[in-house]
Amino acid sequence: MPAKIITRPSKAFSPPARARWAVATSPVGGEGPPSGNSPYARRFSGIWLPVRRSQGLGSAASRGAGLTRDRPIVADHGALISNRSAGRRLAVISMHTSPTASLGENGNGGLNVYVREVCAAFSERGIATDVFTRCQSPEDPAIETLAPLSRVIYLPAGNGIDKYSLINEVPAFAWRIGAFAATEGIDYDLLFSHYWLSGEVACLLRPQLAARWAHIAHTLGLVKNRSLASGARPEPALRIQLEGEIAQQADMLFASTRDEADELVNSYRANPDHVFVVPPGVDLTTFRPLDRAEARRKIGYADEPLLLFVGRLERLKGVEIAIRALALLKDRAHPNLRLLVLGEDSRDGDESEKQRLKSLAASLNVRDRVDFLGSVAQHELPFFYSAADACVMPSYSESFGLVGLEAQACGCPVVASGVPGLRSVVRDEVSGYLIDGNDPAAYAERIGRLLADRELAQQMGRRGSLLAQRFSWTRTADRLEERFDRLIESDQDRVQAGVRHE
């Protein structure tokens, strides 16, 4: 019987936050595609996938929303029906963004790196991962190979809409994952969700797939709202409500820092026995100190002092603080100082943050000293880190701060805000400086110290490189695997105990 979409609340989704969703209650593995706005015209191994029509991509919101990648796409349609052998098989849910998307734009950042690197590390251990994400572009393949035992599976869900509108796509997205698993005959050992939207997908999937569920938030709405930049868009109350549901219902929660773990327990009422701190890592093969002169030749800058910002262009990241600090330093003793900004607009709001920052730089008479270079591929970032005199991270909040870790791994001192996530990465007056508050003058003073004392900057760079050695994706994957094994084996022990009891 063809699958059906019921556009009324289902009794299965009783919380008020879910009551207005268009809930997919189709039988899993149905022969026909769900009806709805997305056109369907092709099927792989029983799963209907979308064929995008050009007229559907004509809006301003849709243009530019497609993904570009650091590496070529490998469309592995055969992987849909292959029976790969692995110790475990995980369903990794990253609904709103693909792990292979270019960083520093469209809201892409540390989460993408995390999913990509962890899945690659799992693959080396014989753990298979299917990463479920949404189609955002006509160029997205049905299946993309991430690592020998890891693949990215693109499913239709809100093409051309921002992540704040994706909540209405959650039930249908969850249904499509369930349909994929049923048609392929896959029994996942664990659901591993990333970000609150994916957490809601996992919440719906867990009873359907009878799998354990681990979740990592990456960012928390309550934390972001406590320290909003002027003019920044606050996180909606719905997000915070659903984050609370996820924190209380997931079998296991991972936090990047002890501060984040405390937030989950104290602010979201998570069971402390379910919360584990597992810091992210850094690719120490890619991110390592390079010769400064060679790095500068590579990126096309000579001997002028360089500051570096890496990340999405959104108010949360505090780029305007770096620009104001640059203006103060230029007026003092460093007229040749230049700020390199690597990143693009996040597209989480209507206003172009890049244009706003350009206007600010012009008003401060430093427009010619700020270079907006767009997104840069991961393998090129070490040249920028190694060439810079300092990496500036004036964020209003950070859950961890992978950029700071990458910079330190390359021997670049970091001048960062003293928010909890960055305190776990940067050591104040050891590998850089941590600054309380958002005063550009405080940033200018610390940056000035590094520019005036090259030996101090080099010493901090060496210390930062040593500190970064403590973080690796191998270590992160080891700790995740250990926790996953305990969770899965506890289920097996209960089943065996029940059999013995009978």
C-alpha positions as CSV (number, residue, x, y, z in Angstrom):
1,M,0.0,0.0,0.0
2,P,1.4,3.5,-0.8
3,A,2.7,5.5,2.1
4,K,0.6,8.3,3.4
5,I,1.3,11.6,5.0
6,I,-1.2,12.7,7.6
7,T,-1.1,16.5,8.1
8,R,-2.7,16.6,11.5
9,P,-1.2,16.0,15.0
10,S,-0.5,12.4,15.8
11,K,-1.2,11.0,19.3
12,A,2.4,9.7,19.2
13,F,3.6,13.3,19.5
14,S,1.8,14.7,22.4
15,P,4.1,17.6,23.6
16,P,2.6,21.0,22.6
17,A,5.8,21.9,20.8
18,R,5.2,19.2,18.3
19,A,1.4,19.6,17.9
20,R,1.6,21.7,14.7
21,W,3.9,19.4,12.8
22,A,2.9,17.6,9.7
23,V,3.5,14.2,11.0
24,A,4.6,11.3,8.8
25,T,2.8,8.2,10.1
26,S,3.3,6.0,7.0
27,P,4.1,2.3,7.3
28,V,7.9,2.0,7.1
29,G,9.1,0.6,3.8
30,G,6.1,1.5,1.7
31,E,6.3,1.1,-2.0
32,G,5.3,4.6,-2.9
33,P,6.9,7.9,-2.0
34,P,5.3,10.3,0.5
35,S,3.1,12.9,-1.1
36,G,3.9,16.5,-0.5
37,N,5.6,19.5,-2.0
38,S,8.8,17.8,-3.1
39,P,8.8,16.1,-6.5
40,Y,9.9,12.5,-6.5
41,A,10.9,10.6,-9.6
42,R,13.6,8.1,-8.9
43,R,14.1,5.3,-6.5
44,F,17.2,3.6,-5.2
45,S,16.8,0.2,-3.7
46,G,13.2,0.9,-2.7
47,I,13.8,4.4,-1.2
48,W,12.3,7.3,-3.1
49,L,14.7,10.3,-3.4
50,P,14.0,13.7,-4.9
51,V,14.7,15.0,-8.3
52,R,15.2,18.8,-8.0
53,R,13.6,21.0,-10.6
54,S,15.3,24.2,-11.5
55,Q,12.3,26.4,-11.0
56,G,12.3,25.3,-7.3
57,L,15.7,26.9,-6.8
58,G,14.9,30.4,-8.0
59,S,14.3,32.2,-4.7
60,A,16.9,34.4,-3.1
61,A,16.9,32.0,-0.1
62,S,17.6,29.1,-2.3
63,R,20.4,30.6,-4.4
64,G,23.7,30.1,-2.7
65,A,22.2,27.6,-0.3
66,G,23.8,24.7,-2.1
67,L,26.9,23.0,-0.7
68,T,30.5,23.3,-2.0
69,R,33.0,20.9,-0.7
70,D,36.7,20.7,0.2
71,R,36.9,17.3,-1.6
72,P,35.3,15.7,-4.6
73,I,31.9,14.0,-4.2
74,V,32.0,10.2,-4.6
75,A,28.5,9.1,-5.5
76,D,28.4,5.5,-4.3
77,H,24.9,4.3,-5.3
78,G,26.1,0.7,-4.9
79,A,26.6,1.3,-1.2
80,L,22.9,1.4,-0.8
81,I,22.6,-2.4,-1.3
82,S,26.0,-3.5,-0.1
83,N,26.2,-5.6,3.1
84,R,29.3,-4.1,4.7
85,S,30.8,-5.9,7.6
86,A,31.5,-4.0,10.8
87,G,31.7,-4.4,14.5
88,R,28.9,-1.9,15.0
89,R,26.6,0.1,12.8
90,L,25.5,3.6,13.9
91,A,22.9,6.0,12.4
92,V,24.5,9.4,12.7
93,I,21.9,12.2,12.3
94,S,23.0,15.6,11.1
95,M,19.8,16.9,9.7
96,H,20.6,20.5,8.9
97,T,24.1,20.2,7.5
98,S,26.4,17.7,5.7
99,P,29.8,16.8,7.2
100,T,31.3,17.4,3.7
101,A,30.0,20.9,3.3
102,S,32.5,23.8,3.0
103,L,33.2,25.4,6.4
104,G,32.7,29.0,7.4
105,E,29.5,29.6,5.4
106,N,25.8,28.7,5.5
107,G,26.1,27.9,9.2
108,N,28.8,25.3,8.7
109,G,31.5,25.0,11.2
110,G,32.7,22.8,14.1
111,L,29.8,20.4,13.9
112,N,30.6,19.5,10.3
113,V,34.3,18.8,11.3
114,Y,33.2,16.8,14.3
115,V,30.9,14.5,12.4
116,R,33.3,14.0,9.5
117,E,36.4,13.3,11.7
118,V,34.6,11.0,14.2
119,C,33.0,9.0,11.4
120,A,36.4,8.6,9.7
121,A,38.0,7.5,13.0
122,F,35.1,5.0,13.6
123,S,35.7,3.6,10.1
124,E,39.3,2.8,11.0
125,R,37.9,0.8,14.0
126,G,35.5,-1.3,11.9
127,I,32.5,0.8,13.0
128,A,30.1,1.6,10.2
129,T,28.2,4.9,10.1
130,D,25.4,6.1,8.0
131,V,25.2,9.9,8.3
132,F,21.7,11.2,7.4
133,T,21.4,14.8,6.3
134,R,19.1,16.8,4.1
135,C,19.4,17.6,0.4
136,Q,20.2,21.3,-0.2
137,S,21.3,21.3,-3.8
138,P,20.5,19.6,-7.1
139,E,24.1,18.5,-7.1
140,D,23.8,16.5,-3.9
141,P,24.1,12.8,-4.7
142,A,21.9,10.1,-3.2
143,I,24.9,8.6,-1.4
144,E,28.3,10.1,-0.7
145,T,31.3,8.1,0.5
146,L,32.9,9.7,3.6
147,A,35.3,6.9,4.6
148,P,35.5,3.1,3.8
149,L,32.8,2.3,6.3
150,S,31.0,5.7,6.4
151,R,28.6,7.2,3.9
152,V,26.4,10.3,3.8
153,I,22.8,9.7,2.9
154,Y,20.9,12.7,1.5
155,L,17.2,12.8,2.2
156,P,14.7,15.5,1.2
157,A,13.9,18.0,4.0
158,G,13.3,21.7,3.4
159,N,15.5,22.5,0.5
160,G,16.3,26.3,0.4
161,I,15.0,27.0,3.9
162,D,17.0,28.1,6.9
163,K,17.5,25.8,9.9
164,Y,15.0,27.7,12.0
165,S,12.2,26.5,9.7
166,L,13.4,22.9,9.6
167,I,11.5,21.9,12.7
168,N,8.4,21.3,10.6
169,E,10.4,18.8,8.5
170,V,11.5,16.7,11.4
171,P,8.8,14.0,11.4
172,A,9.0,13.4,7.7
173,F,12.8,13.3,7.9
174,A,12.6,10.7,10.8
175,W,10.2,8.6,8.7
176,R,12.5,8.6,5.8
177,I,15.4,7.3,7.9
178,G,13.2,4.6,9.3
179,A,12.1,3.7,5.7
180,F,15.7,3.5,4.6
181,A,16.6,1.2,7.5
182,A,13.6,-1.1,6.9
183,T,14.1,-1.3,3.1
184,E,17.8,-2.0,3.5
185,G,17.3,-4.5,6.3
186,I,19.7,-2.5,8.6
187,D,19.5,-2.8,12.4
188,Y,21.4,0.1,13.8
189,D,23.0,-0.4,17.2
190,L,22.8,3.2,18.1
191,L,21.4,6.6,17.1
192,F,24.0,9.4,17.4
193,S,22.3,12.8,16.9
194,H,24.0,16.2,16.5
195,Y,22.3,19.5,17.3
196,W,18.8,19.9,18.7
197,L,17.0,19.4,15.3
198,S,18.7,16.1,14.9
199,G,17.9,15.3,18.5
200,E,14.2,15.6,17.8
201,V,14.6,13.3,14.8
202,A,16.3,10.7,17.0
203,C,13.6,11.2,19.7
204,L,11.0,10.1,17.1
205,L,13.1,7.3,15.7
206,R,14.3,5.6,18.9
207,P,11.1,3.6,19.5
208,Q,10.7,2.8,15.8
209,L,14.2,1.4,15.4
210,A,14.4,0.0,19.0
211,A,17.9,1.5,19.3
212,R,19.8,3.3,22.0
213,W,20.2,7.1,21.5
214,A,23.3,9.3,22.2
215,H,23.2,13.0,21.6
216,I,25.6,15.9,21.5
217,A,24.2,19.5,21.4
218,H,27.2,21.3,20.0
219,T,25.6,24.6,21.1
220,L,22.8,25.3,23.7
221,G,20.2,27.9,23.1
222,L,20.1,29.1,26.7
223,V,23.8,29.7,26.8
224,K,23.7,31.6,23.5
225,N,20.8,33.8,24.7
226,R,22.6,34.8,27.9
227,S,25.4,36.5,26.0
228,L,23.8,37.8,22.8
229,A,25.7,40.4,20.7
230,S,23.8,43.6,20.0
231,G,21.4,43.0,17.2
232,A,21.8,39.3,17.2
233,R,18.8,37.0,16.7
234,P,17.9,35.2,19.9
235,E,17.3,31.5,19.9
236,P,13.6,30.7,19.9
237,A,11.8,29.4,23.0
238,L,10.8,26.3,21.0
239,R,14.4,25.3,20.6
240,I,15.1,25.7,24.3
241,Q,12.0,23.7,25.2
242,L,13.0,20.9,22.8
243,E,16.6,20.9,24.0
244,G,15.2,20.2,27.5
245,E,13.2,17.3,26.2
246,I,16.2,15.9,24.5
247,A,18.4,16.3,27.6
248,Q,15.9,14.4,29.7
249,Q,15.1,11.6,27.2
250,A,18.4,10.7,25.5
251,D,20.1,7.6,26.9
252,M,23.5,9.3,26.8
253,L,24.6,13.0,26.4
254,F,28.0,14.1,25.4
255,A,29.5,17.5,26.4
256,S,32.7,19.0,25.0
257,T,33.6,20.7,28.3
258,R,32.8,20.4,32.0
259,D,31.0,23.8,31.8
260,E,28.7,22.4,29.1
261,A,28.0,19.3,31.1
262,D,27.0,21.5,34.1
263,E,24.6,23.4,31.9
264,L,22.9,20.2,30.8
265,V,22.4,19.1,34.3
266,N,21.6,22.4,36.0
267,S,19.8,24.3,33.3
268,Y,18.2,21.5,31.3
269,R,17.7,19.0,34.1
270,A,19.6,16.2,32.5
271,N,20.4,13.1,34.6
272,P,24.0,13.6,35.6
273,D,24.6,9.9,35.3
274,H,23.8,10.2,31.6
275,V,26.2,13.1,30.8
276,F,29.8,12.5,29.8
277,V,32.6,15.0,28.9
278,V,34.4,14.0,25.7
279,P,36.4,16.9,24.1
280,P,36.6,17.2,20.3
281,G,40.0,16.7,18.6
282,V,42.2,18.2,16.0
283,D,43.8,16.6,12.9
284,L,47.4,16.8,14.1
285,T,48.6,15.6,10.7
286,T,47.0,18.6,8.9
287,F,47.3,21.2,11.6
288,R,51.0,21.6,12.5
289,P,53.5,24.4,12.5
290,L,54.8,25.4,9.1
291,D,57.6,27.7,8.1
292,R,56.4,31.2,8.6
293,A,58.1,32.7,5.5
294,E,56.9,29.9,3.3
295,A,53.4,30.1,4.7
296,R,53.3,33.9,3.9
297,R,54.5,33.3,0.4
298,K,51.8,30.7,0.0
299,I,48.9,33.0,1.0
300,G,50.4,36.0,-0.8
301,Y,51.3,38.3,2.1
302,A,54.8,39.7,2.9
303,D,56.2,40.9,6.2
304,E,53.3,43.1,7.4
305,P,51.8,42.0,10.8
306,L,48.8,39.8,10.3
307,L,45.8,39.1,12.5
308,L,43.5,36.2,11.6
309,F,39.8,35.4,12.1
310,V,38.4,32.1,11.0
311,G,34.7,31.2,11.2
312,R,31.2,32.0,10.1
313,L,30.3,35.7,9.8
314,E,27.6,36.2,12.4
315,R,27.2,38.5,15.3
316,L,27.9,35.7,17.8
317,K,31.5,35.5,16.6
318,G,32.3,39.1,17.5
319,V,34.2,40.0,14.3
320,E,33.4,43.6,14.8
321,I,35.4,43.6,18.1
322,A,38.4,42.4,16.1
323,I,37.9,45.2,13.5
324,R,37.6,47.9,16.3
325,A,40.7,46.5,17.9
326,L,42.5,46.8,14.6
327,A,41.5,50.4,14.3
328,L,42.9,51.2,17.7
329,L,46.2,49.5,16.9
330,K,46.5,51.2,13.5
331,D,46.1,54.6,15.2
332,R,48.8,53.8,17.7
333,A,51.9,52.0,16.6
334,H,50.9,49.5,13.9
335,P,49.7,51.3,10.8
336,N,50.5,48.3,8.6
337,L,48.5,45.8,10.6
338,R,46.1,43.7,8.5
339,L,43.2,41.6,9.5
340,L,42.4,38.5,7.4
341,V,38.8,37.3,7.7
342,L,38.1,33.8,6.6
343,G,34.5,32.9,6.4
344,E,31.1,33.7,4.8
345,D,27.7,34.8,6.0
346,S,25.9,32.1,8.1
347,R,22.5,32.8,6.4
348,D,20.8,32.4,9.7
349,G,19.4,35.9,9.4
350,D,18.2,38.3,6.7
351,E,21.0,40.8,7.0
352,S,24.4,40.3,5.4
353,E,26.9,40.3,8.2
354,K,29.8,40.6,5.8
355,Q,28.3,43.8,4.3
356,R,27.7,45.2,7.8
357,L,31.3,44.5,8.8
358,K,32.7,46.1,5.6
359,S,30.7,49.2,6.4
360,L,32.0,49.3,9.9
361,A,35.6,48.9,8.7
362,A,35.0,51.8,6.3
363,S,33.6,54.0,9.0
364,L,36.7,53.3,11.1
365,N,39.0,54.1,8.2
366,V,40.4,50.6,8.1
367,R,38.6,49.1,5.2
368,D,41.9,48.9,3.3
369,R,43.4,46.9,6.2
370,V,40.6,44.2,6.4
371,D,40.6,41.5,3.8
372,F,37.5,39.4,3.5
373,L,38.8,36.2,1.9
374,G,35.8,34.0,2.0
375,S,35.8,30.3,3.0
376,V,39.1,28.5,2.9
377,A,39.5,24.7,2.5
378,Q,40.7,22.8,5.6
379,H,44.0,21.8,4.0
380,E,44.8,25.4,3.3
381,L,44.1,26.7,6.8
382,P,47.5,25.7,8.3
383,F,49.2,28.2,6.0
384,F,47.1,31.0,7.4
385,Y,47.5,30.0,11.0
386,S,51.3,29.6,10.5
387,A,51.5,33.0,8.8
388,A,49.5,35.0,11.3
389,D,50.9,36.8,14.3
390,A,47.7,36.0,16.3
391,C,44.4,34.4,15.8
392,V,41.5,36.4,17.2
393,M,38.4,34.8,18.6
394,P,36.2,37.5,20.2
395,S,33.1,35.2,20.4
396,Y,30.2,36.0,22.7
397,S,29.8,32.3,23.3
398,E,31.5,29.1,22.2
399,S,30.8,25.5,23.1
400,F,34.4,24.5,22.5
401,G,36.3,26.5,19.9
402,L,37.9,24.2,17.3
403,V,39.5,27.2,15.6
404,G,41.5,28.0,18.7
405,L,42.7,24.4,18.9
406,E,43.6,24.4,15.2
407,A,45.5,27.7,15.5
408,Q,47.5,26.5,18.6
409,A,48.3,23.2,16.8
410,C,49.9,25.3,14.1
411,G,51.9,27.4,16.7
412,C,49.7,30.5,16.4
413,P,48.9,32.3,19.7
414,V,45.2,33.0,20.3
415,V,43.6,36.1,21.7
416,A,40.1,35.0,22.7
417,S,37.1,35.8,24.8
418,G,37.1,34.1,28.2
419,V,33.8,32.3,27.6
420,P,33.6,28.7,29.0
421,G,34.2,26.9,25.7
422,L,37.4,28.8,25.0
423,R,38.7,28.5,28.5
424,S,39.1,24.8,27.9
425,V,41.2,25.3,24.8
426,V,43.3,28.4,25.4
427,R,45.6,28.8,28.4
428,D,45.7,32.5,29.5
429,E,49.2,33.9,29.3
430,V,50.5,30.5,28.3
431,S,49.3,29.8,24.7
432,G,47.6,33.2,24.3
433,Y,45.3,35.5,26.1
434,L,41.7,35.2,27.5
435,I,39.7,38.4,27.8
436,D,36.7,38.9,29.9
437,G,34.1,41.1,28.3
438,N,33.9,42.5,24.8
439,D,36.0,45.7,25.0
440,P,38.0,46.2,21.8
441,A,40.6,48.1,23.8
442,A,41.4,45.0,25.9
443,Y,41.9,43.0,22.7
444,A,44.1,45.7,21.2
445,E,46.3,45.8,24.3
446,R,46.9,42.0,24.3
447,I,47.4,41.9,20.6
448,G,49.8,44.8,21.0
449,R,51.9,42.8,23.4
450,L,52.4,40.0,20.9
451,L,53.2,42.4,18.1
452,A,55.8,44.2,20.2
453,D,57.5,41.0,21.5
454,R,58.1,38.5,18.8
455,E,59.9,36.2,21.2
456,L,56.9,36.1,23.5
457,A,54.6,35.3,20.6
458,Q,56.9,32.5,19.4
459,Q,57.0,31.1,23.0
460,M,53.2,31.1,23.3
461,G,53.0,29.5,19.9
462,R,55.3,26.6,20.9
463,R,53.3,26.1,24.1
464,G,50.1,26.1,22.3
465,S,51.4,23.5,19.8
466,L,52.3,21.3,22.8
467,L,48.9,21.7,24.4
468,A,47.2,20.8,21.2
469,Q,48.9,17.4,21.2
470,R,46.5,16.4,24.0
471,F,43.6,16.6,21.6
472,S,43.2,14.2,18.7
473,W,40.2,12.7,16.9
474,T,41.6,9.3,17.7
475,R,41.3,10.0,21.4
476,T,37.8,11.4,20.9
477,A,36.7,8.4,19.0
478,D,38.3,6.1,21.6
479,R,36.2,7.7,24.4
480,L,33.0,7.7,22.4
481,E,33.4,4.1,21.4
482,E,34.0,3.1,25.0
483,R,30.8,4.8,26.1
484,F,28.8,3.4,23.2
485,D,30.0,-0.1,23.9
486,R,28.9,0.2,27.6
487,L,25.5,1.5,26.6
488,I,24.9,-1.2,23.9
489,E,26.2,-4.0,26.0
490,S,24.0,-3.0,29.0
491,D,21.0,-3.6,26.7
492,Q,22.4,-7.0,25.7
493,D,22.9,-7.9,29.3
494,R,19.3,-7.0,30.1
495,V,18.0,-9.1,27.2
496,Q,20.1,-12.1,28.3
497,A,18.9,-11.7,31.9
498,G,15.4,-11.7,30.7
499,V,15.9,-14.9,28.7
500,R,17.5,-16.6,31.7
501,H,14.6,-15.5,33.8
502,E,12.1,-17.1,31.4
